[in-house]
């Protein structure tokens, strides 16, 4: 039930970073693509989740929610996007990632634990989250969904995962000053939980019925590695190949980006 990557896989992922960063001269097109992708994504990792989509025209905003391991929570929010917004596979915006820390590394990266010691999200003070772009008017509905993911006692469903990486947190543009914040607060109250402004690098919330609230402009979302997208978790039966294949679909159409972290791409 623990949201951990096996040691052998971490070694494998760590070994991929040099390969991503150094291709032979016979692979100029691929190398150019990766270089351009890294410049645009790593350099702007804290930017909008989907910069190609018009925020004003669609009245949508980037938000994030976290509670325990992000594998399970991403699946739940994918289902929420389908149910609440009627989105197709090609329109899904839920992505695993990291948020709530006060910094990235000097290259703008935030990464999963890896043996190269590259931008470890835990050491940088971040927690696991799922980021998404949704209509402003739907933030209250998604907050209700989020609080339904807690147990009847107000705890995360993977209590064996401990530490600040698994704390409960959410991010809105402007934090508690966001116009939809009262609806988020009402959803928390209905679940018997309390909200507290996060200061960055905050500790675990287990046993406290507490969720840290962050201003997502100050504490932005960093997309997790492609490996961690649309992944099966250890709490539920496998979600199936169709769900897992959403990672390839999103990578191929540009919704998932190369992060510069040890990864499978």
C-alpha positions as CSV (number, residue, x, y, z in Angstrom):
1,X,0.0,0.0,0.0
2,X,3.0,2.3,0.2
3,X,3.5,4.8,-2.6
4,X,7.1,3.8,-3.2
5,X,9.1,3.0,-6.4
6,X,11.2,-0.2,-6.1
7,X,14.9,0.3,-5.7
8,X,15.6,-1.5,-9.0
9,X,13.3,0.8,-10.9
10,X,14.8,3.9,-9.3
11,X,18.2,2.8,-10.4
12,X,16.8,2.2,-13.9
13,X,15.1,5.6,-14.0
14,X,18.3,7.3,-12.6
15,X,20.3,5.8,-15.4
16,X,18.1,7.4,-18.0
17,X,18.8,11.0,-17.2
18,X,22.2,11.1,-18.9
19,X,20.7,9.4,-22.0
20,X,18.0,12.0,-22.2
21,X,20.5,14.8,-21.9
22,X,23.2,13.5,-24.4
23,X,22.2,12.0,-27.7
24,X,24.6,11.1,-30.5
25,X,25.1,13.4,-33.6
26,X,23.1,10.9,-35.6
27,X,20.0,11.8,-33.6
28,X,20.0,15.5,-34.2
29,X,16.2,15.8,-34.6
30,X,15.5,14.0,-31.4
31,X,18.3,15.9,-29.6
32,X,16.9,19.2,-30.8
33,X,13.4,18.2,-29.7
34,X,14.6,17.4,-26.2
35,X,16.6,20.5,-25.9
36,X,13.7,22.7,-27.0
37,X,11.3,20.8,-24.7
38,X,13.7,21.2,-21.7
39,X,14.1,24.9,-22.3
40,X,10.4,25.5,-22.5
41,X,9.3,23.1,-19.8
42,X,12.1,23.0,-17.2
43,X,12.7,26.7,-17.5
44,X,9.0,27.4,-17.1
45,X,8.1,24.4,-14.9
46,X,6.1,26.6,-12.5
47,X,4.0,28.1,-15.3
48,X,0.4,27.2,-16.3
49,X,-0.3,23.5,-16.5
50,X,-1.6,24.0,-20.1
51,X,-0.2,27.2,-21.5
52,X,-1.6,26.6,-24.9
53,X,-5.2,26.8,-23.7
54,X,-6.9,30.2,-23.3
55,X,-7.6,30.9,-19.7
56,X,-9.8,34.0,-20.4
57,X,-11.8,32.3,-23.1
58,X,-12.6,29.2,-21.2
59,X,-12.6,30.8,-17.7
60,X,-10.5,28.0,-16.3
61,X,-7.8,28.0,-13.7
62,X,-5.0,25.8,-12.6
63,X,-5.5,24.2,-9.2
64,X,-4.0,21.3,-7.3
65,X,-5.0,18.9,-4.5
66,X,-3.0,16.4,-2.6
67,X,-3.7,13.7,0.0
68,X,-1.2,10.8,0.4
69,X,0.1,9.0,-2.7
70,X,-0.7,10.8,-5.9
71,X,-1.2,7.6,-8.0
72,X,-4.6,6.9,-6.4
73,X,-5.7,10.5,-6.3
74,X,-4.9,11.1,-10.0
75,X,-7.2,8.2,-10.9
76,X,-10.0,9.7,-8.8
77,X,-9.7,13.1,-10.3
78,X,-9.6,11.7,-13.8
79,X,-13.0,10.1,-13.0
80,X,-14.1,13.5,-11.6
81,X,-13.2,15.3,-14.8
82,X,-15.2,12.8,-16.7
83,X,-18.2,12.9,-14.4
84,X,-18.4,16.6,-13.6
85,X,-17.1,18.1,-16.9
86,X,-17.8,15.4,-19.4
87,X,-14.2,15.4,-20.6
88,X,-12.8,12.8,-23.1
89,X,-9.5,11.1,-22.8
90,X,-7.9,13.8,-25.0
91,X,-9.3,16.6,-22.7
92,X,-8.2,15.3,-19.3
93,X,-5.9,17.7,-17.4
94,X,-5.2,15.8,-14.2
95,X,-1.5,15.3,-13.7
96,X,0.6,14.0,-10.8
97,X,3.1,16.5,-9.5
98,X,4.7,18.2,-6.6
99,X,3.8,21.5,-4.8
100,X,4.0,23.2,-1.4
101,X,7.8,23.6,-1.2
102,X,9.6,26.9,-1.3
103,X,12.1,26.1,-4.1
104,X,13.2,24.0,-7.0
105,X,16.8,23.2,-8.0
106,X,18.9,25.6,-10.0
107,X,17.5,24.2,-13.2
108,X,13.9,24.6,-12.1
109,X,13.4,20.9,-11.4
110,X,11.5,19.1,-8.7
111,X,11.8,15.3,-9.0
112,X,10.8,12.0,-7.3
113,X,13.3,10.3,-5.0
114,X,16.3,9.1,-7.1
115,X,19.8,7.7,-6.5
116,X,21.4,10.6,-8.4
117,X,20.0,13.0,-5.8
118,X,18.5,15.2,-8.4
119,X,16.1,17.8,-7.0
120,X,14.5,15.4,-4.5
121,X,11.0,16.7,-3.9
122,X,11.0,15.6,-0.2
123,X,14.3,17.4,0.4
124,X,12.9,20.5,-1.3
125,X,9.8,20.5,0.9
126,X,7.2,19.6,-1.6
127,X,4.2,17.2,-1.2
128,X,2.6,14.9,-3.8
129,X,-0.4,16.5,-5.6
130,X,-2.6,16.3,-8.6
131,X,-2.8,19.4,-10.7
132,X,-5.6,20.2,-13.1
133,X,-7.2,23.0,-15.1
134,X,-10.9,23.3,-14.4
135,X,-13.6,26.0,-14.8
136,X,-13.6,28.5,-11.9
137,X,-17.2,27.7,-11.3
138,X,-16.4,24.0,-10.7
139,X,-13.8,24.5,-8.0
140,X,-16.4,24.0,-5.3
141,X,-17.5,20.7,-6.9
142,X,-14.0,19.5,-7.2
143,X,-13.3,20.4,-3.5
144,X,-16.3,18.2,-2.5
145,X,-14.8,15.4,-4.6
146,X,-11.4,15.9,-2.9
147,X,-12.8,15.7,0.6
148,X,-14.7,12.5,-0.3
149,X,-11.3,10.9,-0.8
150,X,-10.6,11.0,2.9
151,X,-11.8,8.2,5.2
152,X,-14.8,8.7,7.5
153,X,-12.3,9.7,10.2
154,X,-10.8,12.4,8.1
155,X,-7.6,10.5,7.3
156,X,-5.9,9.7,4.0
157,X,-6.5,6.2,2.8
158,X,-2.8,5.2,2.8
159,X,-1.8,5.8,6.4
160,X,1.4,3.8,6.0
161,X,2.9,6.7,3.9
162,X,4.3,9.2,6.4
163,X,6.1,12.5,6.1
164,X,5.6,15.9,4.7
165,X,5.6,14.4,1.2
166,X,2.2,12.9,1.9
167,X,0.6,15.8,3.7
168,X,-2.9,17.0,2.8
169,X,-2.7,20.2,0.8
170,X,-4.5,22.2,-1.9
171,X,-3.5,25.2,-4.1
172,X,-5.6,28.0,-5.6
173,X,-4.6,31.2,-7.3
174,X,-4.6,33.6,-4.4
175,X,-5.0,30.9,-1.8
176,X,-7.7,31.9,0.7
177,X,-8.3,35.1,-1.2
178,X,-9.7,33.2,-4.2
179,X,-13.4,34.0,-4.8
180,X,-14.3,30.3,-4.6
181,X,-12.5,29.7,-1.3
182,X,-15.7,29.9,0.8
183,X,-17.0,26.8,-1.1
184,X,-13.7,25.0,-0.5
185,X,-14.0,25.9,3.2
186,X,-17.6,24.7,3.3
187,X,-16.6,21.4,1.9
188,X,-13.9,21.0,4.5
189,X,-16.3,21.9,7.3
190,X,-18.8,19.4,6.1
191,X,-16.1,16.7,6.4
192,X,-15.1,17.9,9.9
193,X,-11.8,19.2,8.7
194,X,-10.0,22.5,9.0
195,X,-8.0,24.6,6.6
196,X,-4.7,26.3,7.5
197,X,-2.5,28.6,5.3
198,X,0.6,26.8,4.3
199,X,4.0,28.4,4.8
200,X,5.9,26.1,2.5
201,X,7.9,23.0,3.5
202,X,5.1,22.1,5.9
203,X,5.0,18.9,8.0
204,X,2.7,15.9,7.7
205,X,-1.0,16.3,8.5
206,X,-1.7,12.8,9.5
207,X,-4.0,12.6,12.6
208,X,-4.7,16.3,12.5
209,X,-7.8,16.6,10.2
210,X,-5.9,19.4,8.6
211,X,-5.3,20.6,5.0
212,X,-2.7,23.2,4.1
213,X,-3.9,25.9,1.7
214,X,-1.4,27.5,-0.7
215,X,-1.4,30.3,-3.1
216,X,-0.6,28.5,-6.3
217,X,1.1,31.6,-7.7
218,X,3.6,31.6,-4.8
219,X,3.8,27.8,-4.4
220,X,3.4,26.5,-8.0
221,X,2.7,23.0,-9.4
222,X,5.6,21.0,-10.8
223,X,4.6,18.1,-13.1
224,X,5.9,14.7,-12.0
225,X,7.8,12.4,-14.3
226,X,6.0,10.6,-17.1
227,X,6.6,7.3,-15.2
228,X,4.3,8.6,-12.4
229,X,1.4,9.5,-14.7
230,X,-1.7,7.3,-14.8
231,X,0.0,4.7,-12.7
232,X,-1.7,1.8,-10.8
233,X,-1.5,2.2,-7.0
234,X,-1.2,-0.3,-4.2
235,X,-4.6,0.2,-2.7
236,X,-6.9,-0.8,-5.5
237,X,-7.1,-3.5,-8.2
238,X,-5.1,-2.5,-11.3
239,X,-6.9,0.3,-13.2
240,X,-6.2,-1.5,-16.5
241,X,-4.1,-0.9,-19.7
242,X,-6.6,1.6,-21.1
243,X,-6.1,3.9,-18.1
244,X,-2.3,3.3,-18.1
245,X,-2.1,4.1,-21.8
246,X,-3.4,7.6,-21.1
247,X,0.2,8.6,-20.2
248,X,1.3,7.8,-23.8
249,X,-1.6,9.7,-25.3
250,X,-0.9,12.7,-23.1
251,X,2.8,12.6,-23.8
252,X,2.3,12.3,-27.6
253,X,-0.1,15.2,-27.8
254,X,2.0,17.5,-25.5
255,X,-0.1,17.5,-22.3
256,X,2.8,15.7,-20.6
257,X,6.2,17.2,-20.8
258,X,9.8,16.1,-20.3
259,X,10.8,17.3,-16.8
260,X,14.6,16.9,-16.9
261,X,14.3,14.4,-14.0
262,X,15.3,10.7,-14.1
263,X,12.4,9.1,-16.1
264,X,11.5,6.5,-18.6
265,X,11.5,8.9,-21.6
